[in-house]
Amino acid sequence: MAAVGDFEPFSRETLENPYPFYDRMRAERPVFEAAPGVFFVTTYDLIHEVLRDTERFSSARGAAFLNFQGEAGLAPPMAPSEATRAIFARGVPPRDTLLSADPPAHTRYRSLVNRSLSPRRVAKLEPIARQVVTELIDGFIDDGRVELVGQFSMMVPLTVVAITLGVPRSDLQRYKEWSVKSVAVLAGRVSEEERIEGARASVELQRYLARNVEAARADPQDDLIGDLITAHLRGGAGDDDHRELDTPEIVSILNQLLVAGQETVNYLIASLTLLLLRNPEVLAEVQADPSLIPAMVEEGVRIESPISALGRFVVSDTELGGTALPAGSRLVALFGCANRDPKRFPQPERFDIHRENLRDHVGFGAGPHYCVGAALARMETRVAFEELFRRLRNLRLAPGNDFTHQYNFIFRALKTLHLEFDKA
């Protein structure tokens, strides 16, 4: 068996199929120094320790999203070029709210967003999600074939979130272009020109969201922006003052919900569809009994974690799993690795929708930063498959698939998935 050191952790080959690498890391070096000052954390228990201990392992300074430079590895986060800095200077001032904040500040923001994405709010969004899914299927059902990523899985969360944010249909195409370009630079190897284009898209999206927020202040609605506008943020320790969120804070929250919710659901629907087609006995079971779809979604999140990794900063000299960690070094919590830890999930490579511990996965994180939009992501994915199974029969792979993934360190994302089917 090849040693961990025989692998190139940032190569295309490794990222295309990281699971043999994951298995060896867990067995040989659960805390593995993949590059100078960059440590991979691989086991389920150690990743839980990292995610729950915000005093030792911080999310501040953009630690969560890693600046992926291809085979060169991970560069320090938040180091834009002079050109992109000039572009971002024209945007909405940045605020550390959810992913980029530690408790207690993170806790105060999160409590407000939890109310905005409460079970009641998610239940109200389900008819919207079902309408979006229905219209998307209408667009390709008579063709007998579909490229699932571009025509469906990407569009489901993007359109639902757009409607949730009050984006009119006339602006949906612009919103889509801004969203796709601004997200494309996250943890993917891109050129300077692409980074500049992504920065411009991010700023346009920020300004658009800010205009929507300011317009809604005059007449808040019973929606996500309305909830955030009317919410009041409690001050720090010893400060009993309550204040409204300012526009940059709301835009920061909306941007993070956009990235996390949109990308997770997009990649999950595509990966889960491929898993089903490669496991026809599971596909037949859930088609015969749609009540099993929620369990199928959980096992899909575990076995093909759409968010594969997030980072943390080491606050002070410490140790983890017997490995010394210097202050200022970076940890990379490999969710996709932890979710296949055989000590937690027996026969981890098996797609088993009847696991007793289905929800133990860390596909939505854990601890204080557990994904605030997890309930929304679960609902959107469930509705997508309910309607696909209801309206399509004999789903099968079409010619033209190469099953390659984006060259991306954070997201586990199929580039395309070509399918054929019969109309129900």
C-alpha positions in Angstrom: 0.0 0.0 0.0 1.4 3.4 -0.9 2.3 5.7 1.9 0.6 9.1 2.4 3.7 10.9 1.3 3.5 9.2 -2.1 0.4 11.2 -2.9 0.2 14.7 -4.3 -2.7 16.1 -2.2 -3.5 19.0 -4.5 -3.1 17.2 -7.9 -6.0 16.7 -10.2 -5.7 13.0 -9.9 -6.0 13.0 -6.1 -8.9 15.5 -6.1 -10.8 13.5 -8.8 -10.8 10.5 -6.5 -9.5 11.5 -3.0 -10.9 8.4 -1.2 -7.8 6.2 -1.4 -5.8 9.2 -0.1 -8.3 9.7 2.7 -8.1 6.1 3.8 -4.3 6.2 4.0 -4.3 9.5 5.9 -6.7 8.2 8.5 -4.7 5.1 9.0 -1.2 6.6 9.0 -1.4 10.2 10.0 -4.8 11.5 11.2 -3.3 15.0 11.4 -1.2 15.3 8.3 1.1 18.3 7.3 0.2 18.5 3.6 2.2 21.7 3.1 4.4 23.9 5.4 2.0 25.1 8.1 -1.1 23.5 6.6 -2.4 20.4 8.4 -5.2 18.1 7.2 -7.5 16.7 9.9 -9.0 13.5 8.7 -10.8 11.4 11.4 -14.4 11.9 12.5 -13.6 12.4 16.2 -10.7 14.9 15.6 -12.8 17.0 13.1 -15.6 17.2 15.7 -13.0 18.4 18.2 -11.8 21.1 15.8 -15.2 22.3 14.9 -16.4 22.6 18.5 -13.3 24.3 19.9 -13.5 27.8 18.6 -11.0 29.1 21.2 -8.2 27.1 19.8 -9.3 26.9 16.2 -10.7 30.1 14.7 -12.8 31.0 11.7 -11.7 34.6 11.7 -9.9 36.3 8.8 -11.5 34.3 6.2 -10.1 31.0 7.5 -13.0 28.9 6.3 -12.5 29.4 2.6 -9.1 28.4 1.3 -7.2 30.0 -1.5 -6.5 27.0 -3.7 -3.6 27.4 -6.2 -3.8 24.0 -7.9 -0.8 21.7 -7.5 1.1 24.6 -5.7 -1.2 24.0 -2.8 -3.0 26.4 -0.5 -2.0 30.1 -0.4 -2.8 32.4 2.6 -6.5 33.3 2.4 -7.8 36.8 1.8 -4.8 37.9 -0.3 -6.4 39.5 -3.4 -4.3 41.3 -6.0 -4.1 45.1 -6.2 -6.6 45.0 -9.1 -9.2 43.0 -7.2 -8.7 45.0 -4.1 -9.5 48.1 -6.1 -12.7 46.5 -7.4 -13.8 45.3 -3.9 -13.2 48.8 -2.6 -16.2 50.0 -4.7 -18.5 47.3 -3.2 -20.3 47.0 0.1 -17.9 47.2 3.1 -17.1 43.7 4.4 -18.5 42.5 7.7 -17.6 39.4 9.7 -20.9 37.7 10.5 -21.3 33.9 10.1 -18.5 31.9 8.5 -15.9 34.5 9.2 -16.7 35.2 12.9 -16.1 33.3 16.1 -18.4 33.2 19.2 -19.7 35.3 20.8 -20.2 37.6 17.8 -21.0 34.6 15.6 -23.6 33.4 18.1 -25.4 36.7 18.1 -25.7 36.8 14.3 -26.5 33.2 14.0 -29.5 33.5 16.5 -31.0 36.0 14.1 -30.5 33.9 11.0 -31.9 30.8 12.8 -35.2 32.6 13.2 -35.1 33.7 9.6 -34.6 30.0 8.5 -36.9 28.5 11.1 -39.0 25.4 10.3 -42.0 27.7 9.7 -40.0 29.7 7.1 -38.6 26.6 5.4 -42.2 25.2 5.3 -43.4 28.3 3.6 -40.6 28.0 1.0 -41.5 24.5 0.0 -44.3 25.4 -2.4 -41.9 27.9 -4.1 -39.2 25.2 -4.4 -41.8 22.7 -5.9 -42.9 25.3 -8.4 -39.3 26.0 -9.4 -38.5 22.3 -9.8 -41.7 21.7 -11.8 -40.9 24.6 -14.2 -37.4 23.3 -14.7 -38.5 19.8 -15.5 -41.1 21.3 -17.9 -38.3 22.8 -19.8 -36.6 19.5 -20.7 -39.2 16.7 -20.2 -40.2 16.5 -23.8 -36.6 16.2 -25.0 -36.1 12.8 -23.3 -32.6 13.9 -22.2 -31.1 16.5 -19.9 -27.6 17.8 -18.9 -28.6 17.7 -15.2 -26.0 20.2 -13.8 -26.6 23.1 -16.1 -30.3 22.6 -16.7 -31.5 21.5 -13.3 -29.3 21.0 -10.2 -27.6 24.4 -10.5 -30.9 26.2 -11.2 -33.0 24.8 -8.3 -31.2 26.4 -5.4 -30.2 29.5 -7.4 -33.8 30.3 -8.4 -35.3 29.4 -4.9 -32.8 31.7 -3.2 -33.4 34.4 -5.8 -37.1 34.3 -5.2 -36.5 34.2 -1.4 -34.5 37.4 -1.7 -37.2 39.1 -3.8 -35.3 39.0 -7.1 -37.9 39.6 -9.8 -37.9 37.2 -12.8 -36.7 40.0 -15.1 -33.5 40.1 -13.1 -33.0 36.4 -12.7 -30.5 36.0 -15.6 -28.3 38.8 -14.3 -28.5 37.4 -10.8 -27.5 34.0 -12.1 -24.4 35.4 -13.9 -23.3 37.3 -10.9 -23.7 34.3 -8.6 -21.9 31.8 -10.9 -19.0 34.1 -11.5 -18.6 35.2 -7.9 -18.7 31.6 -6.6 -16.4 30.3 -9.3 -13.2 31.8 -7.7 -13.8 30.0 -4.4 -11.1 27.3 -3.8 -10.7 26.8 -7.5 -7.6 27.4 -9.6 -8.4 30.5 -11.7 -6.5 33.0 -13.7 -6.0 36.6 -12.6 -8.5 37.7 -15.4 -11.1 35.3 -13.9 -10.4 36.6 -10.4 -11.0 40.1 -11.7 -14.2 39.0 -13.4 -15.3 37.3 -10.2 -14.6 40.4 -8.2 -16.7 42.5 -10.5 -19.5 40.0 -10.3 -19.3 39.9 -6.5 -19.4 43.7 -6.3 -22.4 43.9 -8.6 -24.2 41.3 -6.6 -23.4 43.1 -3.3 -24.7 46.4 -4.7 -27.9 44.7 -6.0 -28.5 43.1 -2.6 -27.9 46.4 -0.9 -30.4 48.1 -3.0 -33.0 45.4 -2.2 -32.3 45.8 1.5 -32.6 49.6 1.4 -35.9 49.3 -0.6 -37.3 46.8 1.9 -36.5 49.0 4.9 -39.5 51.2 3.9 -41.9 48.3 3.7 -40.5 45.0 5.3 -42.2 41.9 4.0 -42.7 38.5 5.7 -39.5 37.1 4.0 -35.9 36.5 4.7 -34.8 40.1 4.1 -37.7 41.4 6.1 -36.7 39.2 9.0 -33.2 40.5 9.0 -34.3 44.2 8.7 -36.6 44.0 11.7 -34.2 41.9 13.8 -32.2 43.5 16.6 -28.7 42.5 17.4 -27.7 42.4 21.1 -24.3 44.0 21.9 -21.4 42.3 23.5 -20.9 41.3 27.1 -22.2 43.9 29.5 -23.9 45.7 26.7 -27.7 45.5 26.9 -28.2 47.7 23.8 -30.1 46.3 20.9 -29.7 47.7 17.4 -30.8 47.0 13.9 -28.5 45.3 11.5 -26.9 47.7 9.1 -27.0 47.0 5.4 -23.4 45.7 5.1 -24.1 43.1 7.8 -27.3 42.0 6.0 -25.5 41.8 2.7 -22.7 39.7 4.3 -25.3 37.2 5.7 -27.2 37.0 2.4 -23.9 36.4 0.4 -22.9 33.6 2.7 -26.4 32.0 2.5 -26.2 32.3 -1.3 -22.8 30.5 -1.5 -23.5 27.8 1.1 -27.0 27.0 0.1 -26.6 27.3 -3.7 -23.4 25.3 -4.0 -24.4 22.5 -1.6 -27.7 21.7 -3.2 -26.4 22.0 -6.7 -23.5 19.5 -6.2 -25.6 17.2 -4.0 -28.4 16.7 -6.5 -25.9 15.9 -9.3 -23.7 13.6 -7.2 -26.7 11.8 -5.6 -28.2 11.2 -9.0 -25.0 9.5 -10.2 -24.9 7.5 -7.0 -28.4 6.2 -7.6 -27.7 5.2 -11.2 -24.6 3.3 -10.0 -26.7 1.6 -7.3 -29.9 0.6 -9.1 -31.3 -1.4 -6.2 -31.4 1.8 -4.1 -32.9 3.8 -7.0 -35.7 1.2 -7.4 -36.3 1.2 -3.6 -36.7 5.0 -3.3 -38.8 5.2 -6.4 -41.2 2.6 -5.0 -41.3 4.4 -1.6 -40.7 8.1 -1.8 -40.8 8.3 2.0 -37.2 7.0 1.9 -36.0 10.1 0.0 -34.9 12.0 3.2 -32.8 9.1 4.3 -31.3 8.9 0.7 -30.4 12.6 0.9 -28.6 12.1 4.2 -26.6 9.2 2.9 -25.8 11.2 -0.2 -24.4 14.1 1.9 -22.2 11.6 3.8 -20.8 9.5 0.9 -20.2 12.4 -1.6 -19.9 15.4 0.7 -20.6 18.5 -1.5 -18.5 20.7 0.8 -15.4 18.6 1.2 -13.3 20.8 3.3 -13.2 24.1 5.3 -10.3 25.7 7.1 -9.5 27.1 10.6 -6.6 29.1 12.0 -4.7 27.8 15.0 -4.9 30.6 17.6 -2.0 29.5 19.9 0.5 26.7 20.2 -1.4 23.5 20.8 -1.7 19.9 19.8 -4.3 17.7 18.1 -4.3 13.9 18.0 -0.7 13.9 19.3 0.6 16.4 16.6 2.0 19.7 17.6 0.3 22.7 15.9 2.2 26.1 16.0 0.2 29.2 16.4 -0.8 30.8 13.0 -0.8 27.5 11.2 -3.9 26.4 9.3 -6.1 23.4 9.8 -8.2 21.9 7.0 -11.1 19.8 8.2 -11.7 17.2 5.5 -15.4 16.5 5.8 -15.4 14.1 2.9 -12.7 12.1 4.8 -14.5 12.1 8.2 -17.7 11.0 6.5 -16.0 7.8 5.4 -14.4 7.0 8.7 -15.0 3.3 9.2 -14.9 3.7 13.0 -18.1 5.8 12.7 -19.6 4.4 9.5 -19.1 0.7 9.0 -18.5 -0.2 5.3 -18.2 3.5 4.5 -18.0 3.1 0.8 -21.5 1.4 0.7 -24.5 3.6 -0.3 -26.8 2.4 2.5 -29.9 4.5 3.1 -30.8 2.3 6.2 -27.8 3.2 8.3 -28.8 3.7 12.0 -26.6 6.8 12.3 -27.5 8.5 9.0 -27.5 12.0 10.5 -24.2 11.6 12.2 -22.3 12.9 9.1 -20.4 16.2 9.1 -21.5 17.1 5.6 -23.2 20.2 7.1 -20.4 20.8 9.6 -20.8 20.5 13.4 -20.6 22.7 16.5 -21.3 26.5 16.5 -20.8 26.8 12.7 -23.2 23.9 11.8 -24.8 24.9 8.5 -27.6 27.4 9.3 -29.3 26.6 6.0 -29.2 22.8 6.4 -33.0 22.5 6.7 -33.5 24.5 3.5 -30.9 22.4 1.6 -32.6 19.2 2.8 -36.0 20.4 1.7 -34.8 21.6 -1.7 -33.0 18.3 -2.5 -36.0 16.2 -1.2 -38.5 18.2 -3.4 -36.2 17.9 -6.4 -36.1 14.1 -6.2 -39.8 13.8 -5.4 -40.6 15.6 -8.6 -37.9 13.8 -10.7 -39.1 10.4 -9.6 -42.8 11.4 -10.1 -42.3 12.6 -13.7 -39.4 10.6 -15.2 -39.1 6.9 -15.7 -36.2 4.7 -16.8 -33.6 7.3 -15.8 -30.3 6.3 -17.3 -26.8 7.6 -18.3 -26.6 9.2 -21.7 -23.5 9.1 -24.0 -21.0 11.8 -23.5 -20.3 11.5 -19.8 -16.7 11.6 -18.5 -17.8 11.9 -14.8 -15.0 14.4 -14.1 -15.2 16.9 -11.2 -14.2 20.5 -11.0 -10.6 21.1 -10.0 -11.6 22.5 -6.7 -10.5 21.9 -3.2 -13.6 22.9 -1.2 -16.4 21.7 -3.4 -17.0 18.1 -4.7 -18.7 19.1 -7.9 -19.4 17.1 -11.1 -18.9 19.3 -14.2 -21.7 17.7 -16.2 -24.1 14.8 -16.0 -25.9 13.8 -19.2 -29.1 11.7 -18.7 -31.8 10.1 -20.8 -35.2 9.1 -19.5 -38.8 8.2 -20.5 -41.6 10.6 -19.7 -44.0 9.2 -17.0 
